[in-house]
């Protein structure tokens, strides 16, 4: 029960890594708001873990403001925020990514971190405590060809994590990130371009531990970084990648 009596928002919590993090938080005693653009998915995970469901478009100011207001109305505080929602463009040469694709990737992967900070950091500062976890990627550390602007968005998130950590430390708020390698999530096919046994084998050959990240892996790492056991850890981008970035 490492998160006993804590309150937490997990964006993109309706599937993939977000759902794994939401389940792990609930298992460790937290009350969780499962926030997702897919309302039905959020409701399903929230019902499973006894949490709250909230529809949110993390790239939209009004939608994020409504999410923050709903959490603060329900709990009076938010102890943990996980910025997990993310998207990618399909693998292609950088100059062939459309402007709309670029704008969408940066809005969901980068602007969202600004918006959640805008609407939730003031309450954390007032409380003198809080933990923010940004789900970045190994792509922000060791970029792969043909995912250029996705790579860049995750590199942005890692730098934002460190900058946020320095600024918010005096207020008692910790900010960390995790860097997963690709996993069994709805984005896997998008990362690979197509999902075939041959492409999977090629991808797995780059991961020393020989398997993809799982939602459970992310949940376990997130629990630790957001728990009091990590009270001296801030500004870290932890690679949860089976050795991919070595």
Residue pairs with C-beta under 8 A, 6 or more apart in sequence:
1 28
1 29
2 28
2 29
2 223
2 224
2 227
2 228
2 229
3 25
3 28
3 29
3 30
3 80
3 223
3 226
3 227
4 28
4 29
4 30
5 29
6 25
6 29
6 30
6 31
6 79
6 80
6 226
7 30
7 31
7 32
7 33
7 71
7 75
7 77
7 78
7 79
7 80
8 22
8 25
8 30
8 31
8 32
8 33
8 78
8 79
8 80
8 81
8 82
8 226
9 32
9 33
9 35
9 54
9 67
9 71
9 78
9 80
9 81
9 82
9 116
9 120
10 18
10 21
10 22
10 25
10 32
10 33
10 34
10 35
10 82
10 84
11 18
11 35
11 36
11 56
11 58
11 67
11 82
11 83
11 84
11 85
11 112
11 116
12 18
12 35
12 36
12 58
12 84
12 85
12 86
12 135
13 19
13 21
13 22
13 32
13 33
13 34
13 35
13 36
13 42
13 45
13 82
13 84
14 34
14 36
14 38
14 40
14 41
14 42
14 44
14 45
15 36
15 38
15 41
15 45
15 185
15 186
16 183
16 185
16 186
16 187
16 215
17 84
17 135
17 180
17 183
17 185
17 213
17 215
17 218
18 34
18 36
18 82
18 84
18 85
18 135
19 34
19 41
19 45
19 215
20 214
20 215
20 216
20 217
20 218
20 219
21 82
21 84
21 135
21 215
21 218
21 219
21 222
22 32
22 34
22 45
22 46
22 49
22 51
22 219
23 45
23 48
23 49
23 215
23 219
24 216
24 219
24 220
24 222
24 223
25 32
25 80
25 219
25 222
25 223
25 226
26 32
26 49
26 50
26 51
28 223
28 227
30 79
30 80
31 50
31 51
31 52
31 75
32 46
32 49
32 51
32 52
33 46
33 51
33 52
33 53
33 54
33 67
33 70
33 71
33 74
34 42
34 43
34 45
34 46
34 49
34 51
34 52
34 53
34 54
35 42
35 53
35 54
35 55
35 56
35 58
35 67
35 85
36 42
36 45
36 53
36 54
36 55
36 56
36 85
37 55
37 56
37 57
37 58
37 85
39 53
39 55
42 53
42 54
42 55
43 53
45 51
45 53
46 52
46 53
47 53
52 70
52 71
52 74
54 66
54 67
54 70
54 71
55 63
56 63
56 64
56 66
56 67
56 85
57 63
57 64
58 64
58 83
58 85
58 108
58 112
58 115
58 116
59 104
59 107
59 108
59 111
59 112
59 115
60 115
61 115
61 118
64 112
64 115
64 116
64 118
64 119
65 119
67 119
68 78
68 116
68 119
68 120
68 123
69 119
71 78
71 120
72 78
72 123
77 123
77 127
78 120
78 123
78 124
78 130
79 129
79 130
79 131
80 130
80 131
80 132
80 133
80 226
81 116
81 120
81 124
81 130
81 131
81 132
81 133
82 132
82 133
82 135
82 222
82 226
83 112
83 113
83 116
83 132
83 133
83 134
83 135
83 157
84 135
85 108
85 112
86 108
86 109
86 135
86 137
86 187
87 104
87 105
87 108
87 109
87 187
87 190
88 105
88 147
88 150
88 187
88 190
88 191
89 97
89 101
89 102
89 104
89 105
89 147
89 149
89 150
89 190
90 190
90 193
91 146
91 147
91 191
91 192
91 193
92 146
93 146
94 146
94 148
94 149
97 148
97 149
101 149
102 149
105 149
105 150
105 153
106 149
106 153
106 156
109 150
109 153
109 154
109 156
109 157
110 153
110 156
110 157
110 160
113 134
113 157
113 160
117 132
117 164
121 130
121 132
121 168
121 173
124 130
124 132
124 168
124 171
124 172
124 173
125 168
125 171
125 173
127 172
128 171
128 172
129 172
129 173
130 168
130 172
130 173
130 174
131 173
131 174
131 175
131 176
131 225
131 226
131 230
132 164
132 168
132 173
132 174
132 175
132 176
133 175
133 176
133 177
133 178
133 222
133 225
133 226
134 157
134 158
134 160
134 161
134 175
134 176
134 177
134 178
135 177
135 178
135 180
135 218
136 154
136 157
136 158
136 161
136 177
136 178
136 179
136 237
137 150
137 151
137 154
137 157
137 179
137 180
137 181
138 179
138 180
138 181
138 239
138 241
138 244
138 245
139 147
139 150
139 151
139 154
139 155
140 151
140 153
140 154
140 155
140 156
140 157
140 158
140 179
140 237
141 155
141 158
141 179
141 237
141 239
141 245
142 244
142 245
143 151
143 152
143 155
144 151
146 193
147 191
154 179
157 177
158 177
158 179
158 237
161 175
161 176
161 177
161 235
161 237
162 235
162 237
164 175
165 174
165 175
165 176
165 234
165 235
166 235
168 174
168 175
169 234
174 230
174 231
174 233
174 234
175 234
175 235
176 225
176 230
176 233
176 234
176 235
176 236
176 237
176 238
177 236
177 237
177 238
178 218
178 221
178 222
178 225
178 237
178 238
178 239
178 240
179 237
179 238
179 239
179 240
179 241
179 245
180 213
180 217
180 218
180 240
180 241
181 207
181 212
181 213
181 240
181 241
181 242
181 244
182 188
182 191
182 192
182 203
182 212
182 213
183 212
183 213
183 214
183 215
183 217
183 218
184 212
184 214
184 215
185 215
188 195
188 212
189 195
192 199
192 200
192 203
193 199
204 210
204 211
204 212
206 244
207 241
207 242
207 243
207 244
208 242
208 243
208 244
208 246
209 242
209 243
210 242
211 242
213 240
213 241
213 242
217 240
218 240
221 238
221 240
224 230
225 233
225 236
225 238
239 245
